[in-house]
């Protein structure tokens, strides 16, 4: 078989291609803030059930049929569950973003 010699695009063809198709770069992913993650964690079904239980316990405590400490315990449980989960997710994502930045700083030469 014979050797084939291929050449890439010329500089003007590269510019024209980028104008038509855009660059070869990916848009950076949207990073959720801590508060967005916290609000999103309140969409968890278990947290919703605990919030309903908190509301019912609060109404019963107001009417004198339940102790207010029960509602306080549920509120603390809801807060701790959502806050710890959110904090963990936020720290993990921040660590991943740092790792991505370090990985993207590595350059290499590609031969085609």
Residue, then its C-alpha position, 0 to 999 in steps of 0.5 A: x500500500x502506498x503512503x498517504x499524506x493528509x494535511x489539516x485545515x489552513x488557518x483561514x479554514x480554521x477561522x471559518x469553521x469556528x465562525x460556523x460551528x463554534x470552538x471545540x470547548x465545552x461550556x463550564x457546568x452550572x455550579x449550584x450555590x449552597x442555598x440552591x442545594x439546600x432548597x433542592x434537598x427539601x424536595x426529598x420525600x422523607x424530608x417532606x414527610x417530616x415537614x408534614x409531621x412537624x406541621x401536624x405536631x405544631x398544630x397539636x402542640x398549639x391546641x394543647x394535645x402534644x408537647x412542643x418538644x416533639x415538634x422541636x425534635x422533628x425540626x432539629x432532625x429536618x434541619x440536621x438531615x438537610x444541612x449535613x446532606x447539603x454540606x456534604x454534596x457542596x464539599x464533594x462538588x467543590x473538590x470535584x471542580x478543583x480536580x477538574x481544574x487541575x486535570x484541565x491544566x494538563x496539556x498534551x500534543x495530539x498527532x493525527 
